Amino acid sequence: MKKLIKNGVVVTAVDQYEADVLIEDGKITAIGKNLGENVDEVIDAKGAYLFPGGIDPHTHLEMPFGGTVTADDFETGTIAAAHGGTTTVIDFCLTDKGVPLKNSIQKWHDKSKGRAVIDYGFHLMVSEVNDAVLNELPTIIEEDGITSFKVFMAYKNQFMADDETLFRTLLTAKEHGALVMVHAENGDVVDFLVKKALAEGNTDPIYHALTRPPEAEGEATGRAAALTGLADSQLYVVHVSCAEAVEKIEAARKKGLRVYGETCPQYLVLDQTYLERPNFEGAKYVWSPPLREKWNQDVLWNALKSGQLQTLGSDQCSFNFKGQKDLGKGDFSKIPNGGPIIEDRFSLFFSEGVKQGRISINQFVDIVSTRIAKLFGLFPQKGTIAVGSDADIVIFDPNAERIISAETHHMNVDYNAFEGMKVTGEPISVLSRGEFVIRDKAFVGKPGNGQYLKRKRFEAASVANTQKVLQ
């Protein structure tokens, strides 16, 4: 079917203009004025922006952690994402030491196939480096299209890798065109502080934050950046939460290092005091890195505006308050880390960013979609509205107002981290490859319609070009 979206305002990372958008066979085939001969359906987008579909580079769907499994799987998680204006997610595939990486990838395919309602890809965790792993990685890049590898510098005795593993992964990524991602916290220091707090009888949720100080995040970020420079490789620091980490990324970038940073909406609008809420309510806000003192929010917003941070992920990792988060009653270290964020990432960022004048509308598109597509080998198939690109389009009402609530969200979890917040701007309809997933705020998609994406290799030049245009 041919579809024509009329009367909308197209917004990309570099442009904003009124135009019709013609869609055929899942692709954008024309953009212009007065299009519309021989089309099967006309969609009136008067008063709305047409954004490229959001890309969430950081999700954990149906992920085992802390003796339980995240509450949202590839079906509920992608339905919620679509309601929120996201048309592509990149999920983290965990691995086990001593087990072929291909086995873990197949496990993630089994979880996602036939269930995702939007397109998706995988990052691959690297927890050890040996001949078997080093021999597998180039094949995985080539055959599976997985071109980003995650190394944890935290979660000692669980996920944490040593510096040799990180450094050799960086060298491999440099050679074969991949992007290395790090969870940057000093896991040894955090482990010591957690044990000390518990020994002293400090068990409440707030101690999750107090035992993961910003200095531990800053130190690990700086160490990872230094190793990246030594390897002449490329690094992406996930969920940056504090000034200490931003400073290390900015310093590395001023040296010309290929270091990129992601933050998340929770760090932009919530703060450490949420973990102090009574009756164990603070457990709802336990994730890592933890929420920081409120003044860090301005630092993060300024870093996004100036380009020192490039992307916004959700770090979607939902656990129910009842039956999962309460596993940590009496011991904050046993509270499953993570929150339900995937649905509200897009509209929260528009409301608090564009509407509040913190970023431009073009920067909004770049940060939630375009730059992510470029960093992770999806551009120009994803991340923009252009002839030849996938017709992943969000029809967005910039003036619609709503109150965020667990009563109305679509995530499979019993609370919302942003409960009661008022946001301005809302996705009305969402198309994935030219087909409606959300129409007039109602889900009309189908589990299994989402396609697995084999991604291209990392290209520093592609990312740099967008930066030059925006500055």
N, C-alpha and C positions, 0 to 999 in steps of 0.2 A: 504493500500500500504506500501511496504517496501521501505525506502529511505536510501541511503548511501552517507554520505558526506566524500569525500576523499581528501587527500593531504593538509588538514588544520592543523593549530597549535592550539591545545586545550589549553585554558587558564582558570584556576579556581583561587580561592582565595589562593591556596597553591601550584599549579602545573603549568607547561608549558611543553608541549611535542607534537610531531607530532603523529597523529593517525587518523584512520578512525572512524566515528561515525555511527552506525546503528540505524535506527529509525523504529519502528513498532507500529501501533495503538496509536500514539501520545506520546510514551515513548521511551527513549533511552534504547536499549536492548543489545548493545554490543559496546565496545570501544577497538580498537586494530589495528594491522597491517594486511594488505592484506585481509580485510573483503570484502564480496561482492558477495557471491553465492546467486542466486535466489532473486535478488532485482529488484524492479520495476523501480527505478530511481537512477541514480548516479549523484551526484552534485560535481563538481570539485571546491574545495576551495583553489587551489594552490596560495600561496602568501598571504593568508588571515589568520587572527586569527578567532578561533571559541570561542566566548564569551557566557556565559549563558545570557539569555535575561535580560535586565535591569529591575529593579523593582523601580517604582517611588512611594515613600511612602507618597506623599504630593501633592494631586491635588484637585482643586475645579472646577468641570465640571457642567455646567448649574446651577450655584449657585446664588441665589438672594443676592444682596448686594448693599447698598447705592442707592436704588430706581431703580436699573436696574438688569440685569442678565448677568453672564459671557458669553462671545461671543462663546466659545467652549463648545459643549455639549458632550455627551458620544460617539457620532459618530465621529465628526470632531476631538475631543480631542484625542481619541484613535488611529485614523488614523495617526495624527501627531506624537503621541508617538511612534507608530510602525516604521514610517519612521526614527525616531531618535534612534532606537535600544532598545526601551522599550517594553516589552511583558506583563507586569503586572502593574496596577496602583491600589493604595488604595486611595479612594476618601473620603472626609469629609462629613458625613451626618449631616446636621444641625437639631436641634430640637427646639420645642417651649415650653415655660413654661406652665405647666398645661395640656399638651397634652401627651397621652401615647407614649412612645418611639417607640413602634411598628408602630405607625402611620407614624412617620418620616421615619423609615426604609423602609416601603412600598412605600413611596413617592420616595425614591431614587431608589428602584427597578423599579418603573414605568418609571423613567427617563432613566435607563440604559438597561433594558431588550430589546433585539432585536436591539440594536444600537451599543454596544461595539464590536470592532473588535479584541480585545485582552482580556485576563482575568483580573478580577477586584475584589476588595473587598471594604469594608467600614470601616472607623473609625466612632465612634459615639460621637457627642458633648454632654457634660453634663453641663447644665446651672443652675441646681438646684438639691438639694438633699433633698428628703423627703421619707416617707415610701413607696409611690407608686413607685418612681424611684429606691429605694434600693431593692424593691421586684422584679422589672423588670430586673435589670442588670444581675443577675445570669442566668436568662432564656435566655436573649439575647446572652450571652457568649455560652451557651450550644446549643441552637436551631439555632441561626443565625450565629454562628461562628464569631461574632464580638468581638475581644479580645483586643481592644484598644479604650480608651475613651479620648476625647479632652476636655480640660478645658481652657477657655480664661481668661487670667489675664488682658486683654486690651479690648478696645471698650466699654467704660462705657455707660450704658443705652441701650446697644444693645446685646452684647454677654457676657460681663464680668460677671464672677462668683466671689463670695467672698471666703475668705480663708477657711471658714468652709466647703463650697462645695468642694473645692479642697482637703482638708484633709480627708473628709469622702469618697470621691471618691478614694483616695489613699488607705484607709483602705479596702474598698470593693475590689479593684484591688488586693491587697495583699492576701485577703482571697480566691478569686476565680480565680486567675491566669490571670490577665489582665495587660496591660501596659497603664499607664496614660501619656498623652501628654499635654504639655502646650505651649500656646503662651505667652511668658514671657516678658511682659512690664508692668510697673506700670500704670494701667489705670487711676487711680485717678490723678496722677501727670500729665500725658499726657493730660487729659481732661482740667486741670487747665491751662496748658501752651498753649494749642490750643485757648482757650477762651481769654487768655491774648494777644496772637499775633493778633487775629482778632480785638480785641478792640483797638489795637494800629495801625490798618490799614495795617498789614502785611499779605497779601493775596496770594502771589506768591507760586508756588510749592516748592521752597526751604524751606519754613517754615514748610512743612510737616516733613522734617528731623530735623529742629532746635527745633521743639516742641516734638520730640520723641528722646531725647538724649540717648547716650549709657548707661549712669548711670541708666536710668529707666529700661533698659533691664537687666543690671547686677543685680540691686536690686531684680527684680522679679525672675530672675533665681536663685539667692541665697536663696530667701525666699521659692521658690518651692522645692529646693534641701533640705533645712532644714526640711520642712514638710515631705518630703519623708523619711528622716532619722528617724524622730519621728514616722512615721507610719510603718517603716521597710518595705517599699514598693518599687516600681520601677517607674522611671520617664524618659520620653523622651522629650527633649527640642527641639521644632521645629525651623527652620530657624534662627539659631544662626548667628549673623551678626557682632559681635564686641569683642574686647579683654576683656571687662568687663564681658561678659557672659561666654566666654571661661574660664576665671580665676575661676569663681564660679563652673563650671562643673568640672574642674580639681581638685579643692580643695575637692569637694564632693567625687570624685572617689578615691582620695588619702586616704580618711577616710574609704573607702570600701563600699560606698553607690552605689546602683544600679541606677546610673544616666548616661544617654546617650544623645548625642547631634547630631543634624543634621544641616548642612549648605546647601546653595544653590549656583548654579553657578554664579548667579548675584552678590553675595557678594564676590566672588573670582576674578571677572574680571572687575566689574564696581565700581564706587565710587560716593561720594556725589555731585561732581561737575556736574554730569549729570542732577541733579534737577535744576541747574542754567541756563540751556539752554534757549535761548530767544524764544519769540513768543509762550509761553505756552508749548514749546516742553518738558520742564522738567516734565510735567504731565505724560508723558509716563513712567517715572521712579518712580512714586509714588506707593509704596507698604509698608507693615509694617512687621517687623521693616524696617526702611528706609536704603538706601545705606549710608555707613559710609566713613570717611576719608580713603584715599587709604592705609595708613600704616596698617590698620586692615587686609588687604588681606594676608600679610605674616603671621600674627598670625593665621588666619584660615587655611592656607595651612600647617603650622607647626603642628597645632592641629590634622589635618587629618593624617598627616604622623606619628605622635607619638601615635595615637589612642585615643586621648582625645575627639575628635569628631569621630563619627563612620559611618555616612551615608551622602548621598547627595540626597536631594529631589529637586523638581522643584518649589514647591509652585505655580504651574500653576493656574493662576486666570486672564484670559485674558479679557480685555475691549478694544473696539475700541477707537482710539484717537478721531476720529470724531463721535459725537453722544453719547459717554459715558464718556470718560475722560474729555471732555469739559463741563460736568455738573458742574465742579468745577471752571470754570472761574470766577475770582473775589472772590473765597473762597476756599482755598486749602483743607479745611476739607471736602468738598463735592466732591472731585476727587475720583472716585471709586478706592479702593486700590487693586493693583494686576498687574501682567504682564504675557505675553506669553512666557513660558520658556520650556514647556514639550518636544518640539521637539529637542532642542539643548543641553539638560542636558548631555547626554551620550557622544557625540562627543566633546563638549567643554571641558569636564572634562578630556577626553583622551588627547586632544591636549595640554591643559594648564598644565595638571598634568604629564602624562607619557612622552610625547614628550619633555617637558621642564625639565624633571628630578626631578620634585617635589615629585612624588610618584612612586612606582614600579608598574609594570603591574598587579601583583597579588593584590596589595592594591587597584588598580583601580576596579578590579572585586569585591573585598570584599565590597568596599564602595558604588558601584552603584547597587549591586545585593545581594551578599551572606549575608552580615551582616543584611540587611533589611529583607531578608527571615527568618533569625533566630530570630530577634527581634519581628517580627510580625506573627510568627506561620505558615510559609510557607515552611520551610526547612525540608527535602531535595526535596520536590516536585518541588520547585522553587529555584533559586539562585545558581545552580551549574550544571556542566555537569558530570553526573554520571549515571551508569546503574540503571534504575528504576525511574529516575527523568523525569519530563515532558521534552519533546524535544522542549524547548524554547531556540533557538540558534540564535545568531547574527553572520553572516558571514561578517567580518569587514576588510576593506582594511586600513592598518595602514599608508599608504603613500598617499592616495588620498587627494587632497587639494580642498577646496571650500570656497567661500565667503558667509557668512550668510546674507540673505536678505529677506525682506517681499515679494519680487517678486517671490521668489522660495520656500518659506516655505509652509507648508500644514495646518497651524493653521488658524482658521476662524477669523482673526483679521488683521487690516490694517497697522500694523507696527511690527517691530521686535526689541526687546530691544538690540540685539547684532548686529544691522545693520552695515555691512561693515567689520566685524571681519573675519580674515582668520583663518581657522582651518585645522589641518592636522589629517586625520583619519575619515573614514566615513562608516556607515553600507551599505553594498551592497545588501544583502538579509537577511530577518528576518523570522524565523519560530516560530509559536506558536502552541505548542502541535503537532509538526511534519508537520504542514501545512504552506505553504508560506503565509505570510501576505504582505511582501514586496519581490519582486523578481527583481533583477537587477535594484534596485532603483524605481521600479514602484509598486503601490498598487495593489495587486491581492486578497486581503482578502474580507470578506463579513460582513457587519453589522449583529450583532447577533451571530457571531461565538465565541465571547468572553464569557467565563463562569464566573458566580459568584463563588467566593472562600470562603468557610467556613474555617476559620483559627483556628489553634490549640492555646491552652493557652500559655501564656508567660512562658518560661523556662530559668531561669538565667544561668543554667549550660551550655545550648546549646550555648548561646552567649559567655560565658566566654571561652569555649573551643577554639573557633576560635581566640580569642584575644591572647591566650597563643601560638598558632601555629605561628601567624604572628609576634610576638615580638622576 
